[in-house]
Amino acid sequence: DKLLQMSAKAKEYNIPFIIGEFGWLDADADVLMFLSLVEQLQVDGLVSGSLFWSMSGHAEHYGHVTHDDGYSIYWPTGPEPEAFHYNNVAYRAMMRNFSDHMFLMSNREVPLTYIMSDIPPQVTVLECQPERWVRVAFRGVAGAHLYKVVADGHALAFIEDRQSEPTYIHTDVVKEGSKVLVIPYGYGDGAGIGTASEEIECALPAK
């Protein structure tokens, strides 16, 4: 009721009405009902836009920009906040609903599936201790869920898009001069495999 009252008051004064930083942590139907109401108010000319706190992009050197306030959104697959009780399926469904909401609020057609960017990931840290380990970090790409690390054609590991520091991969297949690349994998129907990173030669650890 308060939302309807405030939107009507804004229209009376002929000023934009933007709904900001609404809560979304509970994985239940209330959030979806709220989004639906906001979308209808926008269609009726009573709401100019909506904001939520907060969706983060990718960091320059690692995965997503992370912020441990419990409200940060990492699209499309998490990590999910503690409020979801590690229910990643519910979290991914909520992210899809949020993405649909953004398209609807900007008067654009909602896509059937959210595809992955065709921009390759960028390897930002790469060190190898021959026959022992690889230390790697990379900047991810929009829409990717997992990244396969490959050395000389050998798959070493899958890494989720939640890096905050370089990852150590213990392996005996790397040697001095091994070449490493990272391949992104999307989430959902039709997402598929993305563009691989540039193949980079391993550097020995600094002494």
Secondary structure, 3 states (H helix, E strand, C coil): CHHHHHHHHHHHCCCCCEEEEECCCCCCHHHHHHHHHHHHHHHCCCCCEEEECCECCECCCCCECCCCCCCCECCCCCCCCHHHCCCHHHHHHHHHHHHHHHHHHCCCCCCCCCCCCCCCCEEEEEEEECCCEEEEEEECCCCEEEEEEEECCEEEEEEECCCCCCEEEECCCCCCCCEEEEEEEECCCCCCECCCCCCEECECCCC
